[in-house]
């Protein structure tokens, strides 16, 4: 792998400056969570060493898309559970999905 887990962890923190993660009251240390994830992703990347560049790209894109979808679903569930209205952007997106049915 061309990046170490520690370097990936630093990159994660850089990205979080623009879009911070609300760890709220989780009973885990933020640094430990970042380390766990960066190690896991580096292991995934190492396991794809035999993949073609296109297959690596497609796999990482699929993983990212799944995580974004999961994040959106969890956020909507939390907002609904706490009676917080959805943002206009999220509401518009969901409205487009409703119109397809």
C-alpha positions in Angstrom: 0.0 0.0 0.0 1.3 3.4 -0.8 0.0 5.0 2.4 0.3 4.0 6.0 -2.6 3.8 8.4 -1.0 6.8 10.3 -0.9 8.9 7.1 -4.5 7.9 6.2 -5.5 8.9 9.7 -3.9 12.4 9.3 -5.7 12.7 5.9 -9.0 11.8 7.6 -8.4 14.6 10.2 -7.7 17.1 7.3 -11.0 16.2 5.7 -12.8 16.5 9.0 -11.7 20.1 9.3 -14.2 21.0 6.4 -16.8 18.4 7.5 -16.4 17.5 11.2 -17.8 14.3 12.6 -20.0 14.6 15.6 -18.8 11.8 17.8 -21.4 12.9 20.4 -21.2 10.8 23.5 -19.8 7.6 22.0 -17.9 5.6 24.6 -14.9 5.4 22.3 -11.9 7.6 21.8 -12.0 9.5 18.4 -8.3 8.8 17.8 -8.9 5.1 18.4 -11.8 5.0 16.0 -9.8 6.7 13.3 -7.0 4.3 13.8 -9.3 1.3 13.6 -10.8 2.6 10.3 -7.5 3.6 8.8 -6.0 0.2 9.6 -9.0 -1.6 8.1 -9.0 0.4 4.9 -5.3 -0.1 4.4 -5.8 -3.8 4.9 -8.6 -3.7 2.3 -6.3 -1.8 -0.1 -3.5 -4.4 0.4 -6.0 -7.2 -0.3 -6.7 -5.6 -3.7 -3.0 -5.5 -4.8 -3.7 -8.1 -7.5 -6.7 -6.2 -8.9 -6.4 -4.2 -12.1 -6.4 -0.4 -11.6 -9.9 -0.2 -13.0 -11.1 -2.9 -10.6 -9.5 -1.1 -7.7 -11.2 2.1 -8.7 -14.6 0.5 -9.1 -14.3 -1.4 -5.8 -13.3 1.7 -3.9 -16.1 3.7 -5.6 -18.6 1.0 -4.6 -17.4 1.0 -1.0 -17.6 4.8 -0.8 -21.1 4.8 -2.4 -22.3 2.2 0.2 -20.9 4.2 3.1 -22.5 7.4 1.9 -25.8 5.7 1.5 -25.5 4.1 5.0 -24.6 7.5 6.5 -27.6 9.2 4.9 -30.0 6.5 6.1 -28.6 6.7 9.6 -28.8 10.5 9.7 -32.4 10.5 8.4 -33.3 7.9 11.0 -31.7 10.0 13.8 -33.4 13.2 12.7 -36.8 11.5 12.5 -36.3 9.8 15.9 -35.6 13.2 17.5 -38.3 15.1 15.5 -35.8 17.3 13.7 -36.9 18.3 10.3 -34.8 17.3 7.3 -32.8 19.9 5.5 -34.2 21.3 2.3 -31.6 19.5 0.3 -32.4 16.1 1.8 -36.1 16.7 1.6 -35.8 17.6 -2.1 -33.7 14.5 -2.7 -36.3 12.3 -1.0 -39.1 14.0 -2.8 -37.5 13.1 -6.1 -37.3 9.5 -5.0 -41.0 9.5 -4.0 -42.0 10.8 -7.4 -40.4 7.8 -9.1 -42.9 5.4 -7.4 
